[in-house]
Amino acid sequence: MTVVEYCRHETRVYELVIIRAGGRVRCSAYIDHEDLFRLPLDIAEAEVIRSKRSYIDIATRAGSAWSSPCVYLDIK
């Protein structure tokens, strides 16, 4: 399954998708209420080799952190 197929069919609305290659973050996508998102073409067509649901800490304007659900995708 490619990254774009995974994002269209396996994610939920308002979910953050973190895309990694070789253990390094390459890109992220936020799935909006209409399931719309943008990805670079080379990443959109890459094959997903592993997925994992988890959480990521996001900094707030107040300087604290908020734990947000996300999906990590590892690609070839």
C-alpha positions as CSV (number, residue, x, y, z in Angstrom):
1,M,0.0,0.0,0.0
2,T,1.3,3.5,-0.8
3,V,1.4,6.4,1.6
4,V,-1.4,8.2,-0.2
5,E,-3.6,5.0,-0.2
6,Y,-2.9,4.5,3.5
7,C,-3.8,8.1,4.3
8,R,-7.0,7.9,2.3
9,H,-8.3,4.6,3.7
10,E,-6.6,3.9,7.1
11,T,-6.5,7.3,8.9
12,R,-9.1,9.2,10.8
13,V,-10.3,12.8,10.5
14,Y,-8.0,15.2,12.3
15,E,-5.2,12.7,12.6
16,L,-1.6,13.6,12.3
17,V,0.5,11.3,10.1
18,I,4.3,11.3,10.6
19,I,6.2,9.7,7.6
20,R,9.7,8.3,8.2
21,A,12.4,6.9,5.9
22,G,15.4,5.2,7.4
23,G,14.3,6.3,10.9
24,R,14.2,10.0,10.0
25,V,11.1,12.1,9.7
26,R,10.6,13.1,6.1
27,C,7.2,14.6,6.0
28,S,4.0,14.9,8.0
29,A,0.3,15.3,6.9
30,Y,-2.7,16.4,8.8
31,I,-6.0,14.8,7.7
32,D,-8.7,17.4,7.7
33,H,-12.4,17.1,7.9
34,E,-12.7,16.4,4.2
35,D,-9.9,13.9,4.2
36,L,-7.8,16.3,2.2
37,F,-4.0,16.5,2.7
38,R,-0.9,17.3,0.6
39,L,2.2,15.2,0.2
40,P,5.3,15.5,-2.1
41,L,4.9,13.1,-5.0
42,D,7.9,10.9,-4.2
43,I,6.5,10.4,-0.6
44,A,2.9,9.9,-1.7
45,E,3.9,7.1,-4.0
46,A,6.3,5.4,-1.6
47,E,5.4,2.0,-0.2
48,V,4.5,1.8,3.5
49,I,6.5,-1.0,5.2
50,R,5.2,-0.4,8.7
51,S,2.6,1.6,10.6
52,K,2.2,2.3,14.3
53,R,-0.4,4.3,16.2
54,S,1.1,6.4,19.0
55,Y,1.2,9.9,20.5
56,I,3.5,12.9,19.8
57,D,4.1,15.8,22.1
58,I,3.2,19.1,20.5
59,A,4.3,22.5,22.0
60,T,1.5,24.9,22.9
61,R,1.7,28.7,22.7
62,A,1.8,28.7,26.5
63,G,5.0,26.8,26.5
64,S,3.6,23.5,27.7
65,A,3.1,20.3,25.7
66,W,0.0,18.6,24.5
67,S,0.0,14.9,23.6
68,S,-1.7,14.3,20.3
69,P,-2.6,11.0,18.7
70,C,-0.8,10.2,15.5
71,V,0.2,7.5,13.1
72,Y,3.9,6.8,12.2
73,L,4.5,5.4,8.7
74,D,7.8,3.9,7.8
75,I,8.4,3.9,4.0
76,K,11.0,2.4,1.7
